[in-house]
Amino acid sequence: MHRSAPFCLVSMLAGAAAAGGDSLFTVSGHTDAFQMAGRSIEARDVQTRVWLDRDKMRRDEADTSTILRFDRNKMYLVNHEEKTYSEIDLPVDWKKLVPKGNEQMIEQVDKMSRMEVTVKPTTEARKVRQWNARKVQVDLANPTGLKISTALWVCKEVAGYGAYNRMLASVAALQPGATDWAREIARIDGFPVAQEATVSLQGAVFKTREELVSVEDKPAPPGTYDIPAGYAIKPYSAGETAQ
């Protein structure tokens, strides 16, 4: 369940450019156990690593990577277990990723999955590790009954947050119905150093949490922003889960 191209790229990348060189962001995440449709879903802990360098980004989680090359206006979704990747044009438009001849299906999916988005900045403040953050309340809902209520804690002290949020917006835009939400992510004024969400879906209610653990300025390993040699390209199907 996830959560992602630029409106004004120059201004969005200004923070990253000011930092100079590569930065590595490490984010920890947790999803509580829950029951859905008679199935037990186990609790899950994940760690995400994000490399950022001016006009290139890479997000690693488990066996997948998302690479954004703003210099090429391309996004690459990489599956290391299968040794495959998909190539997507930026800015992302999920409707263009659906095979031709499915126009009626696109209309139905768009209608049923379109997110209603409410974003409310607040004056509430707290410390998240070493970062001073303020709360932004985000509420999402769609006609299928999905509801997500998120306390988003953002910090303007973390350099490169504009580009980082653009990455999150690009990934979110892959999901049907998330166009408005992707647009709002890109506009968030600060790095999401923590987010605590309550999710309601098909009778299940569970909580998730993500938190920024560390930020390091150091050179990325060679090839970080490139497709590994020998990987095969495959078409992306709109609606696939982006890690």
C-alpha positions as YAML, in Angstrom:
chain: A
units: angstrom
residues:
- id: 1
  name: MET
  ca: [0.00, 0.00, 0.00]
- id: 2
  name: HIS
  ca: [1.76, 2.82, -1.02]
- id: 3
  name: ARG
  ca: [2.14, 5.85, -1.30]
- id: 4
  name: SER
  ca: [4.76, 10.11, -6.18]
- id: 5
  name: ALA
  ca: [6.91, 14.50, -11.94]
- id: 6
  name: PRO
  ca: [7.73, 17.84, -11.58]
- id: 7
  name: PHE
  ca: [5.72, 21.12, -11.92]
- id: 8
  name: CYS
  ca: [8.70, 23.44, -11.60]
- id: 9
  name: LEU
  ca: [11.75, 21.23, -11.38]
- id: 10
  name: VAL
  ca: [14.30, 23.98, -10.90]
- id: 11
  name: SER
  ca: [12.68, 25.31, -7.74]
- id: 12
  name: MET
  ca: [11.87, 21.84, -6.41]
- id: 13
  name: LEU
  ca: [15.49, 20.75, -6.68]
- id: 14
  name: ALA
  ca: [16.95, 23.94, -5.23]
- id: 15
  name: GLY
  ca: [17.29, 22.44, -1.75]
- id: 16
  name: ALA
  ca: [19.06, 19.38, -3.08]
- id: 17
  name: ALA
  ca: [21.43, 21.43, -5.20]
- id: 18
  name: ALA
  ca: [22.31, 23.58, -2.20]
- id: 19
  name: ALA
  ca: [23.39, 20.48, -0.29]
- id: 20
  name: GLY
  ca: [25.75, 19.42, -3.12]
- id: 21
  name: GLY
  ca: [26.66, 15.83, -3.96]
- id: 22
  name: ASP
  ca: [24.73, 12.75, -2.90]
- id: 23
  name: SER
  ca: [22.63, 12.28, 0.21]
- id: 24
  name: LEU
  ca: [21.42, 9.01, 1.71]
- id: 25
  name: PHE
  ca: [18.13, 8.99, 3.64]
- id: 26
  name: THR
  ca: [17.24, 5.97, 5.78]
- id: 27
  name: VAL
  ca: [13.57, 5.55, 6.75]
- id: 28
  name: SER
  ca: [12.10, 2.87, 9.04]
- id: 29
  name: GLY
  ca: [8.51, 1.69, 8.64]
- id: 30
  name: HIS
  ca: [6.08, -0.51, 10.55]
- id: 31
  name: THR
  ca: [2.60, -1.85, 9.74]
- id: 32
  name: ASP
  ca: [0.52, -3.51, 12.47]
- id: 33
  name: ALA
  ca: [-0.97, -6.99, 12.04]
- id: 34
  name: PHE
  ca: [-4.61, -7.06, 10.92]
- id: 35
  name: GLN
  ca: [-7.42, -9.26, 9.61]
- id: 36
  name: MET
  ca: [-8.97, -8.78, 6.17]
- id: 37
  name: ALA
  ca: [-11.44, -10.96, 4.27]
- id: 38
  name: GLY
  ca: [-10.76, -13.87, 6.62]
- id: 39
  name: ARG
  ca: [-7.02, -13.62, 6.18]
- id: 40
  name: SER
  ca: [-4.45, -12.77, 8.83]
- id: 41
  name: ILE
  ca: [-1.88, -10.23, 7.70]
- id: 42
  name: GLU
  ca: [1.26, -10.28, 9.81]
- id: 43
  name: ALA
  ca: [2.92, -7.18, 11.19]
- id: 44
  name: ARG
  ca: [5.65, -5.88, 8.89]
- id: 45
  name: ASP
  ca: [8.81, -3.88, 9.49]
- id: 46
  name: VAL
  ca: [10.72, -2.40, 6.57]
- id: 47
  name: GLN
  ca: [13.71, -0.15, 6.04]
- id: 48
  name: THR
  ca: [13.87, 2.14, 3.02]
- id: 49
  name: ARG
  ca: [17.04, 3.76, 1.68]
- id: 50
  name: VAL
  ca: [16.83, 6.77, -0.64]
- id: 51
  name: TRP
  ca: [19.76, 8.22, -2.58]
- id: 52
  name: LEU
  ca: [19.40, 11.77, -3.87]
- id: 53
  name: ASP
  ca: [21.66, 13.73, -6.22]
- id: 54
  name: ARG
  ca: [20.30, 16.90, -7.86]
- id: 55
  name: ASP
  ca: [18.38, 15.41, -10.80]
- id: 56
  name: LYS
  ca: [18.65, 11.71, -9.91]
- id: 57
  name: MET
  ca: [17.03, 9.66, -7.14]
- id: 58
  name: ARG
  ca: [16.84, 6.03, -6.08]
- id: 59
  name: ARG
  ca: [14.56, 4.39, -3.50]
- id: 60
  name: ASP
  ca: [15.38, 0.85, -2.29]
- id: 61
  name: GLU
  ca: [12.97, -1.32, -0.32]
- id: 62
  name: ALA
  ca: [13.28, -5.12, 0.00]
- id: 63
  name: ASP
  ca: [13.95, -6.54, -3.49]
- id: 64
  name: THR
  ca: [12.76, -3.51, -5.44]
- id: 65
  name: SER
  ca: [14.17, -0.14, -6.46]
- id: 66
  name: THR
  ca: [12.53, 2.96, -7.87]
- id: 67
  name: ILE
  ca: [14.93, 5.10, -9.88]
- id: 68
  name: LEU
  ca: [13.95, 8.60, -11.01]
- id: 69
  name: ARG
  ca: [16.02, 10.29, -13.70]
- id: 70
  name: PHE
  ca: [14.65, 13.80, -13.98]
- id: 71
  name: ASP
  ca: [17.45, 14.51, -16.45]
- id: 72
  name: ARG
  ca: [15.75, 11.99, -18.77]
- id: 73
  name: ASN
  ca: [12.14, 12.49, -17.61]
- id: 74
  name: LYS
  ca: [12.03, 8.78, -16.79]
- id: 75
  name: MET
  ca: [11.12, 6.55, -13.88]
- id: 76
  name: TYR
  ca: [12.38, 2.97, -13.63]
- id: 77
  name: LEU
  ca: [10.76, 0.31, -11.42]
- id: 78
  name: VAL
  ca: [13.34, -2.41, -10.80]
- id: 79
  name: ASN
  ca: [12.71, -5.95, -9.49]
- id: 80
  name: HIS
  ca: [16.03, -7.40, -8.39]
- id: 81
  name: GLU
  ca: [14.65, -10.87, -7.69]
- id: 82
  name: GLU
  ca: [13.27, -11.19, -11.23]
- id: 83
  name: LYS
  ca: [16.09, -9.08, -12.73]
- id: 84
  name: THR
  ca: [13.56, -6.99, -14.65]
- id: 85
  name: TYR
  ca: [12.61, -3.32, -14.87]
- id: 86
  name: SER
  ca: [9.81, -1.15, -16.24]
- id: 87
  name: GLU
  ca: [10.29, 2.29, -17.81]
- id: 88
  name: ILE
  ca: [7.72, 5.05, -17.28]
- id: 89
  name: ASP
  ca: [7.63, 8.59, -18.65]
- id: 90
  name: LEU
  ca: [7.56, 11.55, -16.28]
- id: 91
  name: PRO
  ca: [5.26, 13.17, -15.37]
- id: 92
  name: VAL
  ca: [3.36, 10.00, -14.48]
- id: 93
  name: ASP
  ca: [-0.13, 9.48, -15.93]
- id: 94
  name: TRP
  ca: [-1.44, 6.05, -14.93]
- id: 95
  name: LYS
  ca: [-4.16, 6.15, -17.61]
- id: 96
  name: LYS
  ca: [-1.47, 6.13, -20.33]
- id: 97
  name: LEU
  ca: [-0.03, 2.96, -18.79]
- id: 98
  name: VAL
  ca: [-3.21, 0.94, -19.40]
- id: 99
  name: PRO
  ca: [-3.16, -1.09, -22.65]
- id: 100
  name: LYS
  ca: [-5.24, 0.40, -25.49]
- id: 101
  name: GLY
  ca: [-8.80, -0.87, -25.82]
- id: 102
  name: ASN
  ca: [-9.55, -0.54, -22.09]
- id: 103
  name: GLU
  ca: [-11.07, 2.95, -22.17]
- id: 104
  name: GLN
  ca: [-14.27, 1.85, -20.44]
- id: 105
  name: MET
  ca: [-12.32, 0.07, -17.73]
- id: 106
  name: ILE
  ca: [-10.18, 3.19, -17.18]
- id: 107
  name: GLU
  ca: [-13.29, 5.31, -16.67]
- id: 108
  name: GLN
  ca: [-14.77, 2.83, -14.16]
- id: 109
  name: VAL
  ca: [-11.54, 2.40, -12.22]
- id: 110
  name: ASP
  ca: [-10.97, 6.15, -12.11]
- id: 111
  name: LYS
  ca: [-14.49, 6.74, -10.78]
- id: 112
  name: MET
  ca: [-14.29, 4.05, -8.08]
- id: 113
  name: SER
  ca: [-10.74, 4.74, -6.91]
- id: 114
  name: ARG
  ca: [-10.53, 8.54, -7.06]
- id: 115
  name: MET
  ca: [-9.25, 9.82, -3.73]
- id: 116
  name: GLU
  ca: [-10.84, 12.70, -1.88]
- id: 117
  name: VAL
  ca: [-7.98, 14.57, -0.24]
- id: 118
  name: THR
  ca: [-8.00, 16.94, 2.72]
- id: 119
  name: VAL
  ca: [-4.71, 18.52, 3.83]
- id: 120
  name: LYS
  ca: [-4.71, 20.72, 6.94]
- id: 121
  name: PRO
  ca: [-1.43, 22.32, 8.13]
- id: 122
  name: THR
  ca: [-1.44, 22.92, 11.88]
- id: 123
  name: THR
  ca: [0.64, 24.85, 14.40]
- id: 124
  name: GLU
  ca: [1.26, 21.72, 16.48]
- id: 125
  name: ALA
  ca: [4.99, 21.05, 16.84]
- id: 126
  name: ARG
  ca: [7.21, 18.31, 18.23]
- id: 127
  name: LYS
  ca: [10.72, 16.94, 18.05]
- id: 128
  name: VAL
  ca: [11.26, 13.83, 15.91]
- id: 129
  name: ARG
  ca: [14.74, 12.57, 16.77]
- id: 130
  name: GLN
  ca: [16.93, 15.64, 16.10]
- id: 131
  name: TRP
  ca: [14.45, 17.39, 13.80]
- id: 132
  name: ASN
  ca: [11.95, 20.11, 14.69]
- id: 133
  name: ALA
  ca: [8.70, 19.19, 12.98]
- id: 134
  name: ARG
  ca: [5.19, 20.54, 12.58]
- id: 135
  name: LYS
  ca: [2.04, 18.51, 12.04]
- id: 136
  name: VAL
  ca: [0.08, 18.35, 8.79]
- id: 137
  name: GLN
  ca: [-3.18, 16.38, 9.05]
- id: 138
  name: VAL
  ca: [-3.97, 14.43, 5.89]
- id: 139
  name: ASP
  ca: [-7.24, 12.54, 5.29]
- id: 140
  name: LEU
  ca: [-7.87, 10.36, 2.24]
- id: 141
  name: ALA
  ca: [-11.03, 8.49, 1.20]
- id: 142
  name: ASN
  ca: [-12.42, 6.86, -1.92]
- id: 143
  name: PRO
  ca: [-15.77, 5.35, -2.97]
- id: 144
  name: THR
  ca: [-14.60, 1.78, -2.23]
- id: 145
  name: GLY
  ca: [-14.54, 2.58, 1.50]
- id: 146
  name: LEU
  ca: [-10.81, 3.08, 1.87]
- id: 147
  name: LYS
  ca: [-10.01, 5.73, 4.49]
- id: 148
  name: ILE
  ca: [-6.55, 6.84, 5.61]
- id: 149
  name: SER
  ca: [-6.06, 9.39, 8.38]
- id: 150
  name: THR
  ca: [-2.43, 10.51, 8.68]
- id: 151
  name: ALA
  ca: [-0.56, 12.76, 11.07]
- id: 152
  name: LEU
  ca: [2.33, 13.91, 8.89]
- id: 153
  name: TRP
  ca: [5.24, 15.52, 10.72]
- id: 154
  name: VAL
  ca: [7.31, 17.68, 8.37]
- id: 155
  name: CYS
  ca: [10.60, 19.51, 8.83]
- id: 156
  name: LYS
  ca: [12.10, 22.23, 6.62]
- id: 157
  name: GLU
  ca: [15.57, 21.70, 8.13]
- id: 158
  name: VAL
  ca: [16.22, 18.62, 5.96]
- id: 159
  name: ALA
  ca: [17.86, 19.75, 2.71]
- id: 160
  name: GLY
  ca: [16.40, 18.34, -0.49]
- id: 161
  name: TYR
  ca: [12.87, 17.84, 0.79]
- id: 162
  name: GLY
  ca: [11.31, 19.32, -2.36]
- id: 163
  name: ALA
  ca: [12.96, 16.72, -4.57]
- id: 164
  name: TYR
  ca: [12.25, 13.94, -2.06]
- id: 165
  name: ASN
  ca: [8.55, 14.79, -1.98]
- id: 166
  name: ARG
  ca: [8.52, 14.90, -5.78]
- id: 167
  name: MET
  ca: [9.75, 11.32, -5.74]
- id: 168
  name: LEU
  ca: [6.95, 10.29, -3.37]
- id: 169
  name: ALA
  ca: [4.46, 12.10, -5.59]
- id: 170
  name: SER
  ca: [5.70, 10.29, -8.71]
- id: 171
  name: VAL
  ca: [5.32, 6.90, -7.03]
- id: 172
  name: ALA
  ca: [1.84, 7.78, -5.71]
- id: 173
  name: ALA
  ca: [0.73, 8.88, -9.19]
- id: 174
  name: LEU
  ca: [1.18, 5.30, -10.43]
- id: 175
  name: GLN
  ca: [-1.93, 4.28, -8.49]
- id: 176
  name: PRO
  ca: [-5.37, 4.80, -10.08]
- id: 177
  name: GLY
  ca: [-7.32, 7.59, -8.38]
- id: 178
  name: ALA
  ca: [-4.28, 9.12, -6.67]
- id: 179
  name: THR
  ca: [-3.67, 12.07, -9.02]
- id: 180
  name: ASP
  ca: [-4.92, 14.71, -6.56]
- id: 181
  name: TRP
  ca: [-3.03, 13.11, -3.67]
- id: 182
  name: ALA
  ca: [0.20, 13.02, -5.70]
- id: 183
  name: ARG
  ca: [-0.23, 16.73, -6.44]
- id: 184
  name: GLU
  ca: [-0.64, 17.50, -2.72]
- id: 185
  name: ILE
  ca: [2.43, 15.45, -1.76]
- id: 186
  name: ALA
  ca: [4.54, 17.51, -4.13]
- id: 187
  name: ARG
  ca: [3.33, 20.71, -2.45]
- id: 188
  name: ILE
  ca: [4.15, 19.70, 1.13]
- id: 189
  name: ASP
  ca: [6.55, 22.26, 2.58]
- id: 190
  name: GLY
  ca: [8.99, 20.09, 4.49]
- id: 191
  name: PHE
  ca: [10.52, 16.63, 4.73]
- id: 192
  name: PRO
  ca: [8.15, 13.96, 6.17]
- id: 193
  name: VAL
  ca: [10.33, 12.99, 9.14]
- id: 194
  name: ALA
  ca: [7.45, 10.94, 10.60]
- id: 195
  name: GLN
  ca: [3.99, 9.85, 9.59]
- id: 196
  name: GLU
  ca: [1.44, 7.95, 11.67]
- id: 197
  name: ALA
  ca: [-1.59, 6.63, 9.80]
- id: 198
  name: THR
  ca: [-4.80, 4.78, 10.62]
- id: 199
  name: VAL
  ca: [-6.11, 2.80, 7.65]
- id: 200
  name: SER
  ca: [-9.66, 1.50, 7.25]
- id: 201
  name: LEU
  ca: [-10.33, -0.95, 4.41]
- id: 202
  name: GLN
  ca: [-12.89, -3.74, 3.90]
- id: 203
  name: GLY
  ca: [-13.70, -3.90, 7.60]
- id: 204
  name: ALA
  ca: [-10.07, -3.93, 8.68]
- id: 205
  name: VAL
  ca: [-8.52, -1.14, 10.73]
- id: 206
  name: PHE
  ca: [-4.79, -0.99, 11.27]
- id: 207
  name: LYS
  ca: [-1.99, 1.49, 11.90]
- id: 208
  name: THR
  ca: [1.24, 2.25, 10.07]
- id: 209
  name: ARG
  ca: [4.24, 4.38, 10.97]
- id: 210
  name: GLU
  ca: [7.28, 5.70, 9.13]
- id: 211
  name: GLU
  ca: [10.16, 7.71, 10.56]
- id: 212
  name: LEU
  ca: [13.32, 9.24, 9.16]
- id: 213
  name: VAL
  ca: [16.26, 7.58, 10.92]
- id: 214
  name: SER
  ca: [19.28, 9.31, 9.42]
- id: 215
  name: VAL
  ca: [20.60, 11.61, 6.69]
- id: 216
  name: GLU
  ca: [24.16, 11.17, 5.42]
- id: 217
  name: ASP
  ca: [26.05, 13.19, 2.82]
- id: 218
  name: LYS
  ca: [28.35, 10.81, 0.97]
- id: 219
  name: PRO
  ca: [29.09, 9.64, -2.59]
- id: 220
  name: ALA
  ca: [26.66, 7.08, -3.99]
- id: 221
  name: PRO
  ca: [28.18, 3.78, -5.19]
- id: 222
  name: PRO
  ca: [28.89, 3.65, -8.94]
- id: 223
  name: GLY
  ca: [25.78, 2.72, -10.94]
- id: 224
  name: THR
  ca: [23.34, 3.73, -8.19]
- id: 225
  name: TYR
  ca: [21.11, 5.66, -10.59]
- id: 226
  name: ASP
  ca: [21.41, 3.19, -13.49]
- id: 227
  name: ILE
  ca: [19.66, -0.07, -14.42]
- id: 228
  name: PRO
  ca: [21.88, -3.04, -13.48]
- id: 229
  name: ALA
  ca: [23.51, -4.78, -16.42]
- id: 230
  name: GLY
  ca: [21.64, -7.81, -17.75]
- id: 231
  name: TYR
  ca: [18.18, -6.80, -16.46]
- id: 232
  name: ALA
  ca: [15.30, -7.30, -18.94]
- id: 233
  name: ILE
  ca: [12.70, -4.63, -19.63]
- id: 234
  name: LYS
  ca: [9.01, -5.49, -19.14]
- id: 235
  name: PRO
  ca: [5.82, -3.42, -19.54]
- id: 236
  name: TYR
  ca: [4.35, -1.81, -16.45]
- id: 237
  name: SER
  ca: [0.70, -2.57, -15.73]
- id: 238
  name: ALA
  ca: [-1.18, 0.36, -14.16]
- id: 239
  name: GLY
  ca: [-2.25, -0.46, -10.63]
- id: 240
  name: GLU
  ca: [0.74, -2.65, -9.77]
- id: 241
  name: THR
  ca: [2.05, -2.02, -6.27]
- id: 242
  name: ALA
  ca: [5.04, 0.28, -6.29]
- id: 243
  name: GLN
  ca: [7.42, -0.43, -3.44]
...
